[in-house]
Amino acid sequence: MKRKNAFTFIFAGLLALSLASCGGGNSAGGDGGSTSGSTSQELNGGVASGTTANADQLAANIRSGSFSQQSVPGVYLFQKASGSINSSCTWNKYYGNEDEKLGVRALGNDLSILRDYDIQRCGDPVRITFSEEAHYGANLGELANFLADKVVEAKNAHSTYNIRLKKVVNGALVSYVAPDAECYGNSQCEYIKTVDSKIWDVYYEGGWKRIDLNQALIKQPILR
């Protein structure tokens, strides 16, 4: 009986793409391309993200494609459901649950984004189709505008009793404090209002999604 476990292959691929990593600087380079939301500066080599102390600045950075890592054409896998991923071949027949646990985003050479992608298994034309559960745009510009819109919506709904935005400050997640919020002499509150952060959590579609400007636009949101 021939049995080949493909989990190691998938896990290695996920690590290679660094899809689950957060923080850490990456090589400079913006997400360029002839799509809405891209700028000539990015087309000419990219820009690193600028000031991101408040939600409006975060949305502006996203719309302009100001990510520190370039979006490279290729296939990006995301784990979209918790639990272990099983993939094996027995007598050249595929057994597994990858289609339930994983999502895919494929960036084409024309910077279009594909949500479905076929992968062969077991040496035969056994196909598994991975589908992203939400459609975040057909190209990089649409993806950027979608994410920026969600940041703006979260900002408008955010309050002390309805938290919709958080940002990483000194390695810790803290609730967002708007620039016009009254801190009543609280120095920590005042600091959070003004400190830059490239890593934010945004609440939408019933859950928290992470936007990390250190990584490429095509990988956003980072967490699934």
N, C-alpha and C positions, 0 to 999 in steps of 0.2 A: 504494500500500500504506500502510495506516494503522498506525503503530507508536507506542505510548505507553509510555514507561518510568515505572513507578510506584515505583521504588526511592527516588527523592528524597522522595516523599510519605511513605513508611514511615519513612525515616531522620529526617525532620522530626518525625514523630509520636513517635518514640522519644525524640528530644531534648526535645520539649515536655513529655513525661511525666517526664523526668529519671530514667529507670529505671536508667541505668547509672552515675549519679553517686554519689560517695561523699564523706563529710565534709561541710563547709559547713553552716552553720546555716540553718534554715528557720523560717517563721512558726510561732508556737506554736499548738497545737491537737492534741488527742488523737483517737484513733480511737474514736468513740462509736457507740452503737447498742444495740438490745435483744437482745444476744447474750451468751452466756456469755463471761466474760473481760473484759467492759466494766464500768466503775464509774459511779456517779452523777456523780462529778466530771467524767469525760470527757463524759458526756451533757450536762453543763452548760457545755461549752466546751473541755474538754481540759486536759491537764497535760503539761508537758515531762518527759522522762525524768529520774529522780533518780540517786542514786549507783549506779555500775556498775563497781566496782573488782574484784568477783569474780563467779564464775559464778552463784551463788545470787541475787545482786542483779540480774544480767542476766535470769535466768529470771523473777524477780518483776516486773521492769519490763515484760517481754513479756506476761506473763499479765494484768497490769492495763491493758494497752493504752497504756502511757506512752511514746508516740512523739511527737516534736516537730511532726509534720506530720499533718494530718487525712486520713483515707481518704475520698476523694470518689467517689461513684458514677460509673462510666464504664468504659471499656475500656482495659486496660493490656497492652501487648505486651512480650514478652521474647524475646531471642534464645536459643534452647535448643540450637543446634548451631553450630559454627564454620563459617566460609566465607562467601562473598559471597551476598547475597540478590538473586535475579533475579525481575523481574516486568514483563511486557510484554503488549501487545495487538497482534495482527496480524490484520487483517480481522475485528475484533471477537471474536477467539478468544483466550482467555487462555493464556499460557505463563509458567511460573515455578516456583519451588521454595519459596515462602513457607511452605507447610504443613510442609515438612521442617525449615526453619531457625527458625521462630518459634513461640512458645507464646503463649497468651492467658489473661488472667484478667479477667473482667468482674464489677464490683461493682454489684449492683442497688440500687434505691432503698430496698429493705427490708434492705440490707446482706448479702444472700445473695451467695455467690461462684459464678459460673459458669465452668466450665473450657473449654467449647466455645462458639464464636461464629462466626457466618457473616458474611462480607464479600463484597460484590458487586464484580465487576471487569468491565472492558470495556464498561460501559454496558448489559449484559445480565445476566440472573439467573445469572451464572456464580459459583458459590459455592466458597469455600475454607473448610474448617473447621480452625481452629487448636486443638490439644489440648495441655494441659499434661501433661508426662510423669508427674507425681506428683500425688496428690490430698491437698492439705494442709488440707482442711476445707471445710465447706459455708457457713460464715459467718465473720465476723471473730473471734469468740470461739474457734471451733474452730481457726482458723489460728494464733491466738496460743498456744493450749495446745499445739498440735503443735510449734511452734518452741521453746517453753519446755521441752517434754519432751526435745527433741533436745539442748538445751543441758545439761540435767541428765544425760542419758545420756553425753554427751561428757565432762562433768566427772567422772563416775564411772569412765570408762575412761581418762582422761587421766593420763599420767605422763611422766617424762623420756624414756622409751624408746617411748612410745605417745602421741604428741602428737595431741590431738583438739580443742584450743582455742587460739586466738591472739587477741590484741587489739591495736588500733592505739595506740601510745604515741608521742607527738611525731611523728606521720606515718609511723611505721615499724611493721610487723608484728612482734610479739614473742611467744614462746611463753608461755602462761598460767602463772602461779605461784600456787598455791593459798594461802589465808591461813595454813594450818597448815604450809606447806612450810618446811623448814630451809634458809636461805640461806648459812649458815656465814660470816657477815660480809661477804657480797657486797652492796655498797650498791645496785647496779643491780637485783639480784634483789629486794631489799627494796622498792625503789621500784616495781617492776612489780607487786608484791603489793598495793600500796595506791593506785596512781594510777587515777583514773576514766577510762573510755573508753566512748564510745557506739557504737564500730564494732568488731565482733568477727567472726572467722572460726570457723565450727563445722564439724567434719568429720562427715558422716553420708551414708549412701547412696552410699558409695564416692567422695565428693568434698568439696571445701571449699565451703561456702555462707556468704555474708556477711550478717550482720544489722546494720543501721545504724539506730539509734534516732533519728537526725536526720531520717529519712524516714518515710513513712506505712507502717502495718502492711500494707496491701493490696499494697505493693510488695516485701514480704519473701518469701524472701531476695533481696537486691539482685542478686547475681551469678548468672548461669545458666551 
